[in-house]
Amino acid sequence: MDPIVVVGSIAGILTTISFVPQVARAWKLKETRDLSLAMLLLFSAGVLLWTLYGFWVSSLPIIAANTVTFFLILVLIWLKIRYK
């Protein structure tokens, strides 16, 4: 595998799984007060654009990481709205 793809894959995995503890905490505690809805919405828009970019440049690491990240952010947005 190309070293650049390996680096991109590792970066994508790390940045994506960084959201898992936040989702788990919000889900467990039913608390999202410390999360800014504006930040989540802006970040989700950016991640969606990164996903589109990944398709345009045919980069599986970008597509995969940002698709999973987008899903995790949507869960956080849903929890933010639900527990408001």
Residue, then its C-alpha position, 0 to 999 in steps of 0.5 A: m500500500d502507498p505510504i501516503v494512503v497509509v498515513g491518510s488512513i491512520a489520520g482518518i481513523l484517529t480523527t474519527i474515533s476521537f468523536v466516539p468518547q464524546v458520543a458515548r459520554a453524551w449518550k450515557l449522561k444524557e447531557t450535551r450542555d457543553l456542546s455548541l450546536a452551532m459548532l456541531l452544525l458547522f463541523s458537520a457541513g465541513v465534514l460533508l464537504w470533505t466527503l464530497y471532496g474525497f469522492w471527487v479525488s477518489s480517496l477512500p481514506i477521506i471518504a470513509a473517515n468523513t462518512v463515519t465522522f459525519f454519522l457520529i456528528l449527526v448522533l451528537i446533534w440528535l442528542k443535543i436536540r433530544y436532551k436540550 
